[in-house]
Amino acid sequence: MPIKMIATDMDGTLLDPRGELDLPRLTAVLDQLEERDIKFVIATGNEIQRMRLLLGDLTERMTLIVANGARIFEKNEMLLGTFWQPDLIADTLAYFSGSRTRGASGGHFH
């Protein structure tokens, strides 16, 4: 069965122990994968801004699953994005600042 996709993490996988990436090597790998019609996917807890900083124009040549799966980018365009609602953010900040206790909303956030 032919390989259709390769997925990888960033930290400890593509990035070396200093947090650096070998861009020329990754470019050569992407060239070979594209010749074989194999998709390259990076799944990471990092946000898209950090990935764009690390990868530069290479983001145009891959799929990025960022923010622990909350957003998916294909060729640097967001296909799917999940974001916290403003009221949930306000409740969470209030809770952790101590101005709201667990019992105030039944023990959980809405």
Number of C-alpha atoms within 10 A of each C-alpha: 3 6 10 11 11 11 12 13 16 17 16 10 11 16 14 12 10 8 12 12 17 12 14 9 10 14 14 11 13 18 13 12 17 14 9 12 12 15 16 18 18 19 17 18 14 17 15 20 10 11 17 15 10 17 16 11 11 16 20 15 17 17 21 30 26 21 16 12 15 14 17 22 20 16 15 17 12 14 12 12 13 10 8 8 9 9 11 12 13 10 17 15 13 13 16 10 10 9 10 14 14 11 8 11 11 9 9 12 13 10
